[in-house]
Amino acid sequence: MSKLTDKLRRVGTTEATPMGFGFNTATRAKAAQLAVVAELPSADRDAIARAVADGADAVLLAAVSDDAAVKAAVAAAGSAPLGVRAGKNGRTQLEAWQKEGVDFFVFEGLDTPATALRLDGPARLLALDMDWPEAVWRTLEAASTDGGYYRLNSDLTLGALLNVVRANGVSRRNLILSLDATDEDTLTSLRDAGLVCIGVSADRVAAAKQVATDMPPRKRRDREHMDAMLPPGRVAAAAPVHEHDEEEE
């Protein structure tokens, strides 16, 4: 299993408290309510190491130059899973990067070669586009992918939040939501909507990680309410929300 996938499954949970006189609840580290992925434009080893030191749970590179750069980037990330945006690279190249230690790939939408989905081991995330035809959205849950990647280019309006929920649903809650905001209100609203992972630029990792760690756990009643409103099987059927739709009303 991909290390990223395993981390996302454990977001918001704490390890069992050890037995004995030397331990108590005060000594338990708080569980971050969101995983934070550092997004970097290239395989800059120093920048990767700084992002991990700032608390990044994983690292995503927009591009890499060659196999040697990938190997160096994986080493700089240490125990943090490292991913790469696949671009137009085919299965052969991706398998070579996998051998160097890449833990997950982000495929660039529907132009991804179908053979790339046969990769065994790394998490395969699909970059999502709200402008896809409805027929595509209805079949995404059956795709041979492990999750999704979605870029939020606007403020978190109600319409934008509904689109995030939709993307999260078809990704089976293994979604990296890329965004610029790291304020408490935005991240708490996303967490309350069921999100478990955000992607931010390297310089925003420390701020995002602090908010993700400081926010209290979601209340059980709130969690059940959201699940009842948006069952996973129906999220994909909902139409995307565009800002002009709200303005016309």
Secondary structure, DSSP 8 states (H G I E B T S, - for coil): --HHHHHHHTTT-------STT--GGGS----SSEEEEEESS--HHHHHHHHHTT-SEEEES---SHHHHHHHHHHHTTS-EEEE-TT--HHHHHHHHHTT--EEEE-GGGS-GGGGG--SSEEEEE--TTS-HHHHHHGGGSS-SEEEEE--S---HHHHHHHHHHHHHTTT-EEEE-S---HHHHHHHHHTT--EEEEEGGGHHHHHHHHHHS----HHHHHHHHHHS-HHHHTTS----HHHHHH-
